[in-house]
Amino acid sequence: MDSARRRVVITGMGAVCALGMEVEEIWRAVIAGRSGAGPIRQFPSDAFPVRIGSEVDASAIPLQDVNGLRKYLSRSAQFGLWAIDRAWQDARLEGSI
């Protein structure tokens, strides 16, 4: 198949960023011109020339802790699972992932 003719269908969207954890919330922040940047809190940043960033608190993500497995998930895996769940819900797909 010619790659110029491939098509993609977006059925749902999910995102996690410093501006929020819901697509609508993030969009409102972008439209309002709000910044997600602030002081770095994840680790001591005093030794670095830049001490601001756009952090997301992984503990704020309301994932179900199935069988105590959440503690084994990396931050990026938690963000990804949340975004996937939100995209699934946004697409109005039946069942659970």
C-alpha atoms as a printed R data frame, in Angstrom:
   type eleno elety resid chain resno       x      y      z
1  ATOM     1    CA   MET     A     1   0.000  0.000  0.000
2  ATOM     2    CA   ASP     A     2   1.281  3.451 -0.856
3  ATOM     3    CA   SER     A     3   2.181  5.187  2.445
4  ATOM     4    CA   ALA     A     4   0.834  8.513  1.161
5  ATOM     5    CA   ARG     A     5  -2.613  6.928  0.949
6  ATOM     6    CA   ARG     A     6  -2.779  5.414  4.430
7  ATOM     7    CA   ARG     A     7  -5.558  6.748  6.594
8  ATOM     8    CA   VAL     A     8  -5.931  6.981 10.317
9  ATOM     9    CA   VAL     A     9  -9.120  7.318 12.316
10 ATOM    10    CA   ILE     A    10  -8.971  8.921 15.749
11 ATOM    11    CA   THR     A    11 -11.818  7.539 17.803
12 ATOM    12    CA   GLY     A    12 -10.871  8.891 21.215
13 ATOM    13    CA   MET     A    13  -8.330 11.126 22.920
14 ATOM    14    CA   GLY     A    14  -6.559 10.922 26.250
15 ATOM    15    CA   ALA     A    15  -3.714 12.988 27.667
16 ATOM    16    CA   VAL     A    16  -1.734 13.656 30.803
17 ATOM    17    CA   CYS     A    17   0.308 16.814 31.207
18 ATOM    18    CA   ALA     A    18   1.062 19.585 33.697
19 ATOM    19    CA   LEU     A    19  -2.085 21.414 32.585
20 ATOM    20    CA   GLY     A    20  -4.408 18.575 33.524
21 ATOM    21    CA   MET     A    21  -5.438 14.983 33.080
22 ATOM    22    CA   GLU     A    22  -8.499 15.396 30.878
23 ATOM    23    CA   VAL     A    23  -8.485 16.577 27.254
24 ATOM    24    CA   GLU     A    24 -11.140 19.249 27.901
25 ATOM    25    CA   GLU     A    25  -9.302 20.544 30.982
26 ATOM    26    CA   ILE     A    26  -6.019 20.762 29.058
27 ATOM    27    CA   TRP     A    27  -7.706 22.456 26.103
28 ATOM    28    CA   ARG     A    28  -9.308 25.109 28.362
29 ATOM    29    CA   ALA     A    29  -5.899 25.816 29.933
30 ATOM    30    CA   VAL     A    30  -4.252 26.177 26.512
31 ATOM    31    CA   ILE     A    31  -6.999 28.526 25.289
32 ATOM    32    CA   ALA     A    32  -6.666 30.592 28.485
33 ATOM    33    CA   GLY     A    33  -2.900 30.833 27.925
34 ATOM    34    CA   ARG     A    34  -2.108 29.123 31.211
35 ATOM    35    CA   SER     A    35   1.327 27.600 31.743
36 ATOM    36    CA   GLY     A    36   1.930 24.243 33.355
37 ATOM    37    CA   ALA     A    37   5.452 25.222 34.415
38 ATOM    38    CA   GLY     A    38   6.425 25.634 38.038
39 ATOM    39    CA   PRO     A    39   9.113 24.765 40.568
40 ATOM    40    CA   ILE     A    40  10.458 21.207 40.290
41 ATOM    41    CA   ARG     A    41   9.211 19.134 43.238
42 ATOM    42    CA   GLN     A    42  10.037 15.562 42.152
43 ATOM    43    CA   PHE     A    43  13.693 15.823 43.197
44 ATOM    44    CA   PRO     A    44  16.091 18.399 44.681
45 ATOM    45    CA   SER     A    45  16.938 20.755 41.832
46 ATOM    46    CA   ASP     A    46  19.163 23.235 43.681
47 ATOM    47    CA   ALA     A    47  22.291 21.976 41.892
48 ATOM    48    CA   PHE     A    48  20.802 22.642 38.453
49 ATOM    49    CA   PRO     A    49  20.825 25.986 36.608
50 ATOM    50    CA   VAL     A    50  17.116 25.581 35.821
51 ATOM    51    CA   ARG     A    51  14.730 24.693 38.624
52 ATOM    52    CA   ILE     A    52  11.400 24.900 36.845
53 ATOM    53    CA   GLY     A    53   9.593 22.271 34.817
54 ATOM    54    CA   SER     A    54   6.170 20.994 33.831
55 ATOM    55    CA   GLU     A    55   5.598 18.148 36.253
56 ATOM    56    CA   VAL     A    56   2.696 15.795 36.642
57 ATOM    57    CA   ASP     A    57   2.162 14.178 40.028
58 ATOM    58    CA   ALA     A    58   1.787 10.448 39.364
59 ATOM    59    CA   SER     A    59   0.019  9.974 42.708
60 ATOM    60    CA   ALA     A    60  -2.779 12.275 41.474
61 ATOM    61    CA   ILE     A    61  -3.708  9.827 38.700
62 ATOM    62    CA   PRO     A    62  -6.795  7.960 39.922
63 ATOM    63    CA   LEU     A    63  -5.854  4.504 38.616
64 ATOM    64    CA   GLN     A    64  -7.344  1.439 40.242
65 ATOM    65    CA   ASP     A    65  -4.642 -0.480 42.075
66 ATOM    66    CA   VAL     A    66  -5.404 -3.957 40.767
67 ATOM    67    CA   ASN     A    67  -3.899 -6.605 43.054
68 ATOM    68    CA   GLY     A    68  -1.328 -4.122 44.416
69 ATOM    69    CA   LEU     A    69   0.436 -3.853 41.048
70 ATOM    70    CA   ARG     A    70   0.476 -0.043 40.834
71 ATOM    71    CA   LYS     A    71   3.662  0.172 42.918
72 ATOM    72    CA   TYR     A    72   5.448 -1.787 40.164
73 ATOM    73    CA   LEU     A    73   4.406  0.574 37.358
74 ATOM    74    CA   SER     A    74   6.804  3.286 36.228
75 ATOM    75    CA   ARG     A    75   5.576  6.890 36.127
76 ATOM    76    CA   SER     A    76   5.380  6.733 32.337
77 ATOM    77    CA   ALA     A    77   3.371  3.480 32.463
78 ATOM    78    CA   GLN     A    78   0.895  5.096 34.873
79 ATOM    79    CA   PHE     A    79   0.537  8.130 32.595
80 ATOM    80    CA   GLY     A    80   0.096  5.872 29.573
81 ATOM    81    CA   LEU     A    81  -2.544  3.718 31.255
82 ATOM    82    CA   TRP     A    82  -4.499  6.795 32.317
83 ATOM    83    CA   ALA     A    83  -4.342  8.294 28.803
84 ATOM    84    CA   ILE     A    84  -5.408  4.983 27.254
85 ATOM    85    CA   ASP     A    85  -8.343  4.732 29.662
86 ATOM    86    CA   ARG     A    86  -9.420  8.312 28.892
87 ATOM    87    CA   ALA     A    87  -9.151  7.708 25.123
88 ATOM    88    CA   TRP     A    88 -11.214  4.523 25.504
89 ATOM    89    CA   GLN     A    89 -13.890  6.419 27.432
90 ATOM    90    CA   ASP     A    90 -13.778  9.347 24.977
91 ATOM    91    CA   ALA     A    91 -14.351  6.926 22.097
92 ATOM    92    CA   ARG     A    92 -17.381  5.577 23.999
93 ATOM    93    CA   LEU     A    93 -16.237  2.000 23.493
94 ATOM    94    CA   GLU     A    94 -18.052 -0.727 25.370
95 ATOM    95    CA   GLY     A    95 -16.476 -2.804 28.122
96 ATOM    96    CA   SER     A    96 -13.217 -2.191 29.869
97 ATOM    97    CA   ILE     A    97  -9.650 -2.322 28.672
